[in-house]
Amino acid sequence: MERIGLFGGSFNPIHNGHLHLVQVAKDRLHLDRVILIPARVSPFKQQHPDMASPEDRLEMCRLAAETLPFCQVDSYELEQKAVSYSIYTVAHFRRKFPDAALVLLVGSDMFLSFCSWYRWQDILRNVALGVVSREADDQAALRRQQAFFNAIWQNFFYASLRFTRYLLQKFGRTAKML
């Protein structure tokens, strides 16, 4: 089964930290490919006046992806006129890759607020979560959130991996996906 990482964000601009995360996620989560998905309008960030145009952010992502042969860029969210809710993006890629194991890559800050996401339960029905810790001191909070999901979500799986400055956490609906 093909394993595909989905990595969305404003990418304003995309930078080496994003590319490092993509490489490590590919290696540690055994992904066959990672798809960068620049957002038109993030529900978590307001568009600000100095934000690059959608076309420029898409082109920056394409140029960056050329440095990683397993990395692709998809303009799905940029083609939408509404807020880029993850459930719509996940549903799009689930239709596009019905037999693949999809892993949505998110930062620990997003995972800690995941229950406030629009239709978060539907997201978890369709993808595993690959959570990257951005802070050295967020491990206790991540473990509490993981325990919460274990209590409410059947077959929720957790494992941690350490690497360089980042801590990658694997969260998913079944161990089979990981």
C-alpha positions in Angstrom: 0.0 0.0 0.0 1.3 3.4 -0.9 1.9 5.8 2.0 1.4 9.5 1.2 2.1 12.4 3.4 -0.1 15.5 3.1 1.6 18.7 4.3 -0.4 21.9 4.1 0.4 25.4 5.1 0.6 29.0 4.0 4.2 28.5 2.9 4.8 32.2 3.0 7.5 31.5 2.2 8.4 27.8 2.2 11.8 27.4 3.9 14.5 24.9 4.9 12.6 24.0 8.1 9.6 22.8 6.0 11.9 20.8 3.7 13.7 19.2 6.7 10.3 18.2 8.2 9.3 16.7 4.8 12.5 14.7 4.6 12.4 13.4 8.1 8.6 12.6 7.9 9.3 10.7 4.7 12.1 8.7 6.3 10.6 8.1 9.8 7.0 7.5 8.7 8.1 5.4 5.7 6.2 7.6 3.3 6.5 6.9 -0.5 5.9 10.6 -1.2 4.9 13.9 0.4 2.5 16.4 -1.2 2.9 20.1 -0.4 -0.5 21.8 -0.3 -0.3 25.6 -0.1 -3.4 27.1 1.5 -5.5 29.9 -0.1 -7.1 31.0 3.2 -6.1 29.2 6.4 -8.7 28.9 9.2 -5.8 29.5 11.6 -4.1 32.5 10.0 -5.5 35.7 8.8 -4.2 36.9 5.4 -1.9 39.8 5.9 -0.9 42.5 3.5 2.6 41.4 2.9 1.6 37.8 2.1 2.9 36.6 -1.3 0.3 35.9 -3.9 -1.1 32.4 -4.2 0.6 32.0 -7.5 4.0 33.0 -6.1 3.6 30.7 -3.1 2.7 27.8 -5.4 5.8 28.5 -7.6 8.0 28.7 -4.5 6.7 25.3 -3.4 7.3 23.9 -6.8 10.9 25.1 -6.8 11.5 23.8 -3.3 10.0 20.4 -4.2 12.4 20.0 -7.1 15.1 19.4 -4.5 13.3 16.4 -3.1 12.5 13.7 -5.7 9.7 12.2 -3.6 8.0 15.6 -3.1 5.1 16.9 -5.1 3.0 20.1 -5.0 -0.8 20.2 -5.4 -2.8 23.4 -6.0 -6.1 22.0 -4.8 -6.5 24.4 -1.9 -5.4 27.4 -4.0 -8.1 26.6 -6.5 -10.8 26.8 -3.8 -12.5 30.1 -3.1 -13.4 29.4 0.5 -11.4 28.8 3.7 -9.1 25.8 3.4 -10.7 23.4 5.9 -8.6 20.3 6.2 -11.6 17.9 5.9 -12.2 19.1 2.3 -8.6 18.6 1.4 -8.5 15.2 3.1 -11.7 14.1 1.3 -10.2 15.3 -2.0 -7.0 13.2 -1.6 -9.0 10.2 -0.2 -11.0 10.3 -3.5 -7.8 10.7 -5.5 -5.9 7.9 -3.7 -8.6 5.6 -2.4 -6.2 2.7 -1.6 -3.4 4.7 -0.1 -2.5 5.2 3.6 -2.7 9.0 4.0 -0.8 10.8 6.7 -1.7 14.4 7.5 1.5 16.2 8.8 0.8 18.8 11.5 2.7 20.7 14.1 2.2 19.9 17.7 0.4 23.2 18.2 -2.2 22.2 15.7 -2.5 18.7 17.2 -3.1 20.2 20.7 -6.1 22.1 19.3 -7.2 19.4 16.9 -10.6 18.8 18.6 -11.5 22.4 17.6 -10.9 21.7 13.9 -13.9 21.6 11.7 -15.1 18.0 11.4 -12.0 16.6 13.1 -13.6 13.1 13.5 -14.1 12.8 9.8 -10.5 13.8 9.3 -9.4 10.9 11.5 -11.6 8.5 9.7 -9.6 9.2 6.5 -6.0 9.8 7.6 -3.4 9.2 10.2 -1.7 12.2 11.8 2.0 12.8 11.8 2.7 15.3 14.5 5.9 17.2 14.7 6.9 18.8 18.0 8.0 22.4 17.7 8.8 22.9 21.3 11.2 21.0 23.7 8.7 21.4 26.5 5.4 20.2 24.9 5.8 16.5 25.5 3.6 16.4 28.6 0.8 18.2 26.7 1.2 15.9 23.7 1.0 12.8 26.0 -2.2 14.2 27.6 -3.7 14.8 24.1 -2.6 11.3 23.0 -4.3 9.8 26.2 -7.5 11.7 25.4 -7.6 10.3 21.9 -6.9 6.8 23.1 -9.9 7.2 25.4 -12.3 8.4 22.8 -11.0 7.0 19.5 -10.9 3.2 18.8 -7.5 2.0 17.5 -5.7 5.3 18.1 -2.0 4.6 17.9 0.9 6.6 19.4 4.7 6.2 19.1 7.5 8.8 19.3 10.7 9.2 17.4 13.6 11.6 18.2 15.6 13.3 15.6 18.0 16.3 15.4 16.1 19.3 16.9 12.7 17.9 16.2 10.6 15.3 17.8 8.3 13.4 15.4 5.2 11.8 16.8 3.1 9.3 15.0 -0.6 9.4 15.6 -3.0 7.3 13.5 -6.2 5.4 13.5 -4.5 2.0 13.3 -1.1 0.5 13.8 -1.4 -1.0 10.4 -1.2 2.5 8.8 2.1 3.1 10.5 
